[in-house]
Amino acid sequence: MTAATHLTVSAADLHRYAACSHDDNPIHLDGAAARAAGLPGRVAHGMLVMGLAVETVARRVGGPARIAACSARFLRPLVVPETGTVPIAVMATAEGAAVHVAVHGPDGLVARVTVTLVDG
């Protein structure tokens, strides 16, 4: 499997994720707070980015029951504008029981995610 999926992340997505995860750190929800912390603006939750990558793989391999494990290495924050959306490209390449996923934002590679599949 080599595939690219194009998604977007919005401010509304960050607020929904914060509510579900109980991670209401202001760097994810308030651009001014993120800039005060030294970031270029409001940034997406790392686990949201990883979740989008894993969900993309799950859709391609027959569902979440096929996923045994996942891990991520975050390389840079995904900055989300105050209004509108930020595009991301999720590029997946299979290698045996592992699917290697590269998540790209407008400023380059955001994260590398490895998804390990169960046999069968």
Secondary structure, DSSP 8 states (H G I E B T S, - for coil): -EEEEEEEEEHHHHHHHHHHHT---HHHH-HHHHHHTT-SS-B--HHHHHHHHHHHHHHHHTSGGGEEEEEEEE-S--B--SSSEEEEEEEEEEETTEEEEEEEETTEEEEEEEEEE---
